[in-house]
């Protein structure tokens, strides 16, 4: 596999405006994610894909590689599909730009599992829930997986009758690592949009609604992304108190 990482980014975030450039301990959030991805040993290149010149300038100022795309895309999947059209690679990992606690080793775990399941066309990183409190909140995208570790469905609010605790062995949190075989990605973005994916703003559901399978890759431990001011405060607190996160931060601040 010839794998690249692309981090799609735009300024017009719905729930937390301009969040890609929010300062976290001296670095814009998108730069936290890019530098952590750069620590991975499993991919040859890391790019930011954006249609915003302001993001482009910030990344290039910090020595990063940028692919300038159209400004308006439906979601990150469409943005990286445009980005890979100008490069040679067999597979692409989409890393969400709002995951400043991303653990670089998780990308290596993710990539190794892609190689082991190379007949698949699409993969998504998932983690188990440590805390079942507030599990039904809208910003946490959840999924249920089958006995072959394929994702049955994604959802934000519960579509189930039983309590979430009864589903602890098959209920997972979606993390911002999604991978595609490049030819499949080009095929996917040219298919008609689907109702559930559009209504729930869960871009992965488009593949499932068209009958494709998504392989779940279980990562060791979940970590919060940033969708709200409250989540931003949680991320900052973890960065300042968690020893492993502090070690990673020391590495990326030197880059």
C-alpha angles and dihedrals in degrees: 000000000000101000129186129180119227121185111200114211139177135165100227098084112167102215100030114023119224090359094153089070099040109130116245113182093329100318131087111250093245090055091053088056095044094050092048090050089051089061091064115108095203106069132062100215142016120206137178113222113202143147093206117095090203092060090043091054093049093050095045090047087058093048098258130140119248133192110200111218136176110298097233118055127156091235144328093285092063091044094055091044088060091044096054091051088082099047142060115244137125098215137021130202114209109211114192112236093222095068102094091158093059110144109224093216089060089066089055091049089048094049093048090053090049089056092048091051097036093146089071121092101206136025136186129196114233136178136197120252115256093188123036092196115110089004091142095061116128098238093060109083109205135189141193119221131203130229091276093053094253117139113248097189145341123222144165102206123034117279091180134091099214124074116272090242089066089061098051094123096051103027116093140172117241115237125200098260114105124162134195138187098240098233089050091050091054089051093047097053090052093057120095116273114257130228101238095044090050098043095045097036092233105136095192091065090072089072093048093046088055091052101258126135126237118204115222116221110199113219123201102251138004124244129190124254123209118256101134140028089256092055090047089056091049091051092050091050092050091049090054098044110028111089096210092049091048090054092052091047091054089054096049096044088062095054 
